[in-house]
């Protein structure tokens, strides 16, 4: 995930979000490349967005939704994952030519909306999101 791609992803979310959110774009290691907490976004949404992006970048799942489904709500399963992982919707891995290049995490709206904003942001940056 280049810095320019990350900025395009941020701008996509800022321009299309129906309400205030936080957006974090990370590289394949889960390290922040670019981020923003929109005016009016609750402060905890930034950490949530960061954890969502980290999860999508570092887990074997393509989205936080997919990882949550894999864990199935089992306390034992949930305890076995990286403690920084998030199981809330809104974290989506980004791919280029089939290779994971980073991820986008969005937080602040209902999970389905966060997830759709992340998918659209990845597409806007010229990258592929999982189907």
SEFISE-191710 format. One record per residue: residue in one letter; x, y, z of N, C-alpha, C in turn; chain. Coordinates in Angstrom, 2 decimals, always signed. Atoms other than C-alpha are relative to their C-alpha. Example, Ala and Ser with C-alpha at 12.3 -4.5 7.8 and 13.67 -1.06 7.14 Angstrom:
2
REC,A,+0.89,-1.19,+0.00,+12.30,-4.50,+7.80,+0.90,+1.20,+0.00,A
REC,S,-0.82,-1.19,-0.06,+13.67,-1.06,+7.14,-0.77,+1.09,+0.73,A
***
This chain:
131
REC,X,+0.87,-1.17,+0.00,+0.00,+0.00,+0.00,+0.91,+1.23,+0.00,A
REC,X,-0.81,-1.21,+0.05,+1.67,+3.19,-1.12,-0.69,+1.13,+0.77,A
REC,X,+0.57,-1.15,-0.69,+1.18,+6.47,+0.66,-1.06,+0.67,-0.87,A
REC,X,+0.98,-0.62,+0.90,-0.60,+7.87,-2.40,-1.29,-0.80,-0.05,A
REC,X,+1.21,+0.85,-0.01,-3.00,+4.90,-2.50,-0.75,+0.18,+1.32,A
REC,X,+0.63,-0.17,-1.32,-3.64,+5.32,+1.23,-0.75,+1.33,+0.07,A
REC,X,+0.68,-1.30,-0.01,-4.49,+9.01,+0.76,-1.26,-0.01,-0.86,A
REC,X,+1.19,+0.12,+0.84,-6.89,+8.18,-2.07,-1.09,-0.76,+0.76,A
REC,X,+0.96,+0.77,-0.79,-8.56,+5.59,+0.17,-0.63,+0.87,+1.08,A
REC,X,+0.53,-0.90,-1.02,-8.91,+8.14,+2.98,-0.99,+0.99,-0.60,A
REC,X,+0.85,-1.00,+0.64,-10.37,+10.75,+0.65,-1.32,-0.62,-0.44,A
REC,X,+1.22,+0.69,+0.42,-12.86,+8.21,-0.71,-0.98,-0.11,+1.16,A
REC,X,+0.88,+0.15,-1.16,-14.23,+7.54,+2.76,-0.50,+1.35,+0.48,A
REC,X,+0.40,-1.33,-0.46,-14.24,+11.19,+3.80,-1.09,+0.58,-0.89,A
REC,X,+0.94,-0.58,+0.95,-16.14,+12.15,+0.64,-1.34,-0.74,-0.07,A
REC,X,+1.22,+0.78,+0.19,-18.75,+9.37,+0.82,-0.67,-0.46,+1.29,A
REC,X,+0.59,+0.48,-1.25,-19.34,+8.53,+4.48,-1.24,+0.81,+0.35,A
REC,X,+1.23,-0.71,-0.36,-22.90,+9.38,+5.55,+0.03,+0.59,+1.40,A
REC,X,-0.16,-0.56,-1.34,-21.60,+10.38,+8.97,+1.47,-0.05,+0.37,A
REC,X,-1.41,-0.04,-0.39,-18.36,+10.95,+10.89,+0.55,-1.38,+0.37,A
REC,X,-0.68,+1.27,-0.26,-15.95,+8.00,+10.98,+1.49,+0.25,+0.18,A
REC,X,-1.45,+0.04,+0.03,-12.34,+7.18,+11.59,+0.41,-1.01,-1.05,A
REC,X,-0.51,+0.87,+1.05,-10.31,+5.59,+8.80,+1.49,-0.20,+0.25,A
REC,X,-1.42,+0.31,-0.13,-6.97,+3.83,+9.12,+0.38,-0.93,-1.14,A
REC,X,-0.54,+0.80,+1.08,-4.97,+2.45,+6.21,+1.37,-0.50,+0.45,A
REC,X,-1.23,+0.61,-0.48,-2.16,+0.01,+7.00,+0.70,-0.77,-1.11,A
REC,X,-0.75,+0.86,+0.91,+0.57,-1.93,+5.22,-0.22,-1.46,+0.38,A
REC,X,+0.22,+1.43,-0.25,+0.87,-5.73,+5.24,+0.38,-0.43,+1.41,A
REC,X,-0.36,+0.31,-1.38,+2.37,-5.65,+8.73,-0.99,+0.58,+1.01,A
REC,X,+0.97,-0.64,-0.89,-0.56,-3.68,+10.12,+0.47,+1.34,+0.52,A
REC,X,-0.52,-1.31,-0.41,+1.51,-0.51,+10.48,-0.73,+1.11,-0.76,A
REC,X,+0.78,-1.09,+0.58,-0.33,+2.76,+9.83,+0.79,+0.71,-1.10,A
REC,X,-0.55,-0.76,+1.12,+0.35,+4.37,+6.45,-0.65,+1.38,-0.03,A
REC,X,+0.74,-1.27,-0.04,-2.34,+7.08,+6.72,-1.26,-0.21,+0.82,A
REC,X,+1.21,+0.12,-0.82,-5.27,+7.82,+8.99,-0.64,+1.36,+0.23,A
REC,X,+0.72,-1.23,-0.34,-7.91,+10.35,+9.93,-1.18,-0.36,+0.89,A
REC,X,+1.24,+0.05,-0.77,-10.60,+10.80,+12.54,-0.78,+1.24,-0.42,A
REC,X,+0.78,-1.13,+0.49,-13.28,+12.97,+10.97,-0.55,+0.81,+1.17,A
REC,X,+0.64,-0.84,-1.00,-14.69,+15.89,+12.93,-1.33,-0.62,+0.39,A
REC,X,+1.24,+0.56,-0.49,-17.48,+14.57,+15.09,+0.04,-1.49,+0.24,A
REC,X,-0.11,+1.45,-0.24,-16.27,+10.95,+15.13,+0.36,-0.22,+1.47,A
REC,X,-0.34,+0.34,-1.39,-16.23,+9.44,+18.61,+1.46,-0.42,+0.07,A
REC,X,-1.44,+0.25,-0.11,-12.65,+9.15,+19.83,+0.35,-1.49,-0.02,A
REC,X,-0.32,+1.42,+0.00,-12.84,+5.38,+20.33,-0.06,-0.62,-1.39,A
REC,X,+0.09,+0.55,+1.34,-13.58,+4.91,+16.64,+1.38,-0.08,-0.66,A
REC,X,-1.34,+0.05,+0.61,-9.94,+5.63,+15.77,+0.70,-1.31,+0.35,A
REC,X,-0.63,+1.25,-0.41,-8.60,+2.71,+17.80,-0.73,-1.18,-0.63,A
REC,X,+0.76,+1.08,+0.64,-11.40,+0.51,+16.46,+0.38,-0.14,-1.46,A
REC,X,-0.37,+0.05,+1.41,-10.54,+1.43,+12.86,+1.42,-0.56,-0.16,A
REC,X,-1.38,+0.49,+0.06,-6.85,+0.78,+13.52,+0.04,-1.51,+0.23,A
REC,X,+0.02,+1.44,-0.28,-7.57,-2.65,+15.00,-0.65,-0.78,-1.14,A
REC,X,+0.64,+0.66,+1.14,-9.90,-3.52,+12.11,+0.98,-0.14,-1.17,A
REC,X,-0.97,+0.03,+1.10,-7.24,-2.61,+9.53,+1.13,-0.99,+0.31,A
REC,X,-1.07,+0.92,-0.44,-4.53,-4.47,+11.50,-0.44,-1.44,-0.19,A
REC,X,+0.53,+1.36,+0.10,-6.71,-7.57,+11.62,-0.07,-0.45,-1.45,A
REC,X,+0.14,+0.36,+1.42,-7.47,-7.55,+7.90,+1.36,-0.13,-0.68,A
REC,X,-1.34,+0.09,+0.59,-3.79,-7.02,+7.08,+0.75,-1.24,+0.46,A
REC,X,-0.85,+1.04,-0.58,-2.35,-9.68,+9.38,-0.63,-1.37,+0.14,A
REC,X,+0.62,+1.31,-0.18,-4.91,-12.45,+9.66,-0.04,-0.74,-1.34,A
REC,X,+0.14,+0.75,+1.24,-5.51,-15.20,+7.14,-1.36,+0.25,-0.66,A
REC,X,+1.31,-0.37,+0.56,-9.02,-13.80,+6.58,+0.16,+1.24,-0.87,A
REC,X,-0.03,-1.18,+0.86,-9.80,-11.17,+3.96,-0.69,+1.20,+0.62,A
REC,X,+0.73,-1.07,-0.67,-12.15,-9.19,+6.19,-0.19,-0.36,+1.47,A
REC,X,+0.31,+0.28,-1.40,-12.95,-8.83,+9.86,-1.28,-0.80,+0.11,A
REC,X,+1.24,+0.80,+0.03,-16.38,-10.25,+9.00,+0.35,-1.48,-0.15,A
REC,X,-0.38,+1.39,+0.25,-14.77,-13.42,+7.66,+0.68,-0.62,+1.22,A
REC,X,-0.68,+0.52,-1.19,-12.57,-13.79,+10.75,-1.00,-0.25,+1.12,A
REC,X,+1.03,+0.18,-1.03,-15.57,-13.32,+13.07,-0.82,-1.26,-0.28,A
REC,X,+0.74,+1.20,+0.36,-17.45,-16.01,+11.16,+0.81,-1.26,+0.28,A
REC,X,-0.89,+1.13,-0.26,-14.45,-18.32,+11.45,+0.04,-0.32,+1.49,A
REC,X,-0.05,+0.21,-1.45,-14.28,-17.81,+15.22,-1.34,-0.48,+0.54,A
REC,X,+1.32,+0.47,-0.38,-18.01,-18.37,+15.48,-0.46,+0.38,+1.40,A
REC,X,+0.42,-0.44,-1.33,-18.28,-16.54,+18.80,+0.49,-0.89,+1.13,A
REC,X,-0.51,+0.91,-1.02,-16.54,-19.38,+20.63,+1.04,+0.71,+0.87,A
REC,X,-0.99,-0.66,-0.87,-14.70,-17.98,+23.70,+1.40,-0.59,-0.16,A
REC,X,-1.31,+0.63,+0.19,-11.90,-20.50,+23.15,+0.64,+0.47,-1.29,A
REC,X,-0.52,-0.47,+1.28,-11.51,-19.53,+19.51,+0.44,+1.46,+0.10,A
REC,X,-0.31,-1.43,-0.11,-11.62,-15.80,+20.28,+1.27,+0.23,+0.82,A
REC,X,-1.17,-0.15,-0.87,-8.98,-16.19,+23.01,+1.29,-0.43,-0.70,A
REC,X,-1.20,+0.50,+0.66,-6.60,-17.92,+20.58,+0.58,+0.96,-1.03,A
REC,X,-0.47,-0.96,+1.00,-6.25,-14.94,+18.26,+0.87,+1.09,+0.63,A
REC,X,-0.78,-1.16,-0.39,-3.86,-11.99,+18.44,-0.91,+0.94,+0.78,A
REC,X,+0.88,-0.85,-0.81,-5.25,-9.74,+21.21,-0.31,+1.36,-0.64,A
REC,X,+0.29,-1.26,+0.69,-5.11,-6.75,+18.84,-1.04,-0.18,-1.11,A
REC,X,+0.98,+0.24,+1.05,-7.49,-8.41,+16.38,-1.37,+0.51,+0.41,A
REC,X,+1.37,-0.45,-0.19,-10.99,-7.04,+15.99,-0.93,-0.92,-0.79,A
REC,X,+0.98,+0.83,+0.68,-14.06,-9.04,+15.07,-1.22,+0.82,-0.42,A
REC,X,+1.06,-0.89,+0.45,-16.22,-6.00,+14.26,+0.13,+0.22,-1.50,A
REC,X,-0.02,-0.26,+1.44,-17.17,-5.40,+10.63,+0.65,+1.34,-0.29,A
REC,X,-0.58,-1.27,+0.43,-15.23,-2.72,+8.77,+1.48,-0.07,-0.31,A
REC,X,-1.40,+0.17,+0.38,-11.73,-4.13,+8.23,+0.05,-0.86,-1.26,A
REC,X,-0.04,+0.70,+1.29,-10.95,-5.18,+4.64,+1.42,+0.04,-0.55,A
REC,X,-1.33,+0.09,+0.60,-7.70,-6.39,+3.09,-0.02,+0.54,-1.42,A
REC,X,-0.16,-0.53,+1.36,-6.42,-4.75,-0.09,+1.03,-0.86,-0.73,A
REC,X,-0.86,+0.86,+0.80,-4.83,-6.73,-2.90,+0.39,+0.69,-1.30,A
REC,X,-0.45,-0.44,+1.33,-2.80,-5.98,-6.03,+0.57,-1.24,-0.67,A
REC,X,-0.44,+1.19,+0.73,-2.34,-8.79,-8.56,+0.00,-1.24,+0.88,A
REC,X,+0.14,+1.17,-0.86,-3.48,-11.30,-5.95,+0.82,+0.02,+1.27,A
REC,X,-0.83,-0.11,-1.21,-0.98,-10.17,-3.30,-0.60,+1.01,+0.97,A
REC,X,+0.49,-0.92,-1.03,-2.14,-8.60,-0.04,+1.02,+1.13,+0.16,A
REC,X,-0.90,-1.15,-0.10,-0.69,-5.07,+0.11,-0.31,+0.89,+1.20,A
REC,X,+0.38,-0.80,-1.16,-2.42,-3.71,+3.20,-1.47,-0.20,+0.29,A
REC,X,+1.42,+0.09,-0.36,-5.88,-3.03,+4.54,-0.53,+1.37,+0.38,A
REC,X,+0.70,-1.21,-0.42,-8.44,-0.36,+5.33,-0.95,-0.37,+1.12,A
REC,X,+0.95,+0.17,-1.08,-10.34,-0.10,+8.59,-0.82,+1.26,+0.15,A
REC,X,+0.91,-1.13,-0.18,-13.38,+2.13,+9.05,-0.85,-0.29,+1.22,A
REC,X,+0.83,+0.17,-1.20,-15.28,+2.69,+12.29,-0.77,+1.28,+0.29,A
REC,X,+0.80,-1.15,-0.40,-18.09,+4.94,+13.44,-1.45,-0.10,-0.41,A
REC,X,+1.36,+0.20,+0.49,-21.19,+3.78,+11.59,-0.35,-1.48,+0.20,A
REC,X,+0.30,+1.44,-0.10,-23.04,+0.44,+11.57,+1.03,-0.81,-0.79,A
REC,X,-1.06,+0.81,+0.58,-20.62,-2.36,+10.69,-0.11,-0.23,-1.48,A
REC,X,+0.18,+0.23,+1.43,-22.13,-3.05,+7.30,+0.39,+1.22,-0.81,A
REC,X,-0.36,-1.25,+0.69,-21.67,+0.60,+6.33,+1.51,+0.20,+0.06,A
REC,X,-1.46,-0.09,-0.12,-18.10,+0.66,+7.67,+0.68,-0.89,-1.03,A
REC,X,-0.60,+0.96,+0.93,-17.32,-2.43,+5.60,-0.14,+0.47,-1.45,A
REC,X,+0.20,-0.47,+1.38,-18.83,-1.00,+2.39,+0.88,+1.21,-0.31,A
REC,X,-0.89,-1.16,+0.21,-16.89,+2.24,+2.85,+1.44,-0.46,-0.21,A
REC,X,-1.36,+0.51,+0.14,-13.65,+0.26,+3.25,+0.19,-0.65,-1.38,A
REC,X,-0.08,+0.64,+1.32,-14.36,-1.80,+0.12,+0.07,+1.05,-1.10,A
REC,X,+0.00,-1.07,+1.01,-15.14,+1.33,-1.90,+1.33,+0.77,+0.01,A
REC,X,-1.27,-0.72,-0.11,-11.97,+3.02,-0.60,+1.12,-0.77,-0.67,A
REC,X,-1.03,+0.83,+0.63,-9.82,+0.11,-1.73,-0.14,+0.08,-1.52,A
REC,X,+0.23,-0.11,+1.46,-11.39,+0.21,-5.19,+0.42,+1.37,-0.51,A
REC,X,-0.38,-1.36,+0.42,-10.92,+3.99,-5.38,+1.50,+0.15,-0.11,A
REC,X,-1.46,-0.07,+0.02,-7.22,+3.48,-4.67,+0.61,-0.85,-1.10,A
REC,X,-0.50,+0.82,+1.10,-6.96,+1.18,-7.69,+0.45,-1.39,+0.41,A
REC,X,-0.35,+1.33,-0.51,-6.63,-1.97,-5.61,-1.23,-0.89,+0.02,A
REC,X,+1.09,+0.96,-0.01,-8.75,-5.07,-5.27,-0.39,-0.32,+1.43,A
REC,X,+0.55,+0.44,-1.28,-11.00,-5.89,-2.33,-0.57,-1.39,-0.21,A
REC,X,+0.58,+1.32,+0.17,-12.19,-9.43,-1.67,-1.47,+0.09,-0.35,A
REC,X,+1.41,+0.02,+0.42,-15.53,-10.32,-3.22,-0.87,-0.55,+1.08,A
***
